[in-house]
Amino acid sequence: MKSVVLIFAVVVVTVATPALHVHPAWAQSRLTEKEIHDLGARYPFFVVVPATDKKPLRFIYADAAQHLHALTFRDGRSRPDWETPSLGSPVTALRLMDDRTGETVLLVATLAGRILVYDLDDYKLRYEHLQDRFTNITCLVGANVDQDPQPELVFISDRILYVYDGSTRLLEWKTVQPYDATEILVANVDDDPQPEIILNSGKILDARFREVEVEAKNRRTFGRRIRLVDLNGDGYPEIVGETTGFPLTVFDIRKREEIW
């Protein structure tokens, strides 16, 4: 138990920070973990973009006025680099996604149902929406859930889980069963070869068979914000979540129960 507590001390900053996608290269900014945490507390949705030949390290975040901003960091100093007009509704997802060519793009979703993909070199809008329109989107992630080379867009709208091809922008499949969630993770968390879709509302779906594999007991959730961390070193991650009633919870996927 002591070892678990010690590991918690390591992961607590990562989990408690409201950032949805922080690239490990944030360390290049020479900012401390506290400064990263403070930034996340002020702006719940932000990403850290590693330095490239064209741009230094950047923070891109959504503010309360429904704008996106980009700050460049060089030699410990930040400079404004980009700002969008109002997106019309609050941001519900802000992610980095690698497209089929391996190029990283910025993926954004809003509560009013907009999906936008921006180029990270010049911030031009590559495209908005898919082949369909949505009245709302509560969470979204770009990840490969099948065997093709391009990632899929996985999101929830009107309590339906959708999976769209990230290249053609066509619907691959959607659920009939309703699901609620405000955060999605995609990862292979068991012994089979296909990834799972993890909803912070307390359900884990098999991405191939599209059915619930694991569900938290007593209608509990995994937490408002969740991360996958292998706490006991057995090669299988646990779900570490931040909740309103208790700072951190841990769900053991293999045991199918909350252990902390």
Summary of the structure (lengths in Angstrom):
residues: 260
radius of gyration: 18.1
end to end distance: 10.1
largest distance: 51.4
contacts: 788
relative contact order: 0.10
helix: 13%
strand: 39%
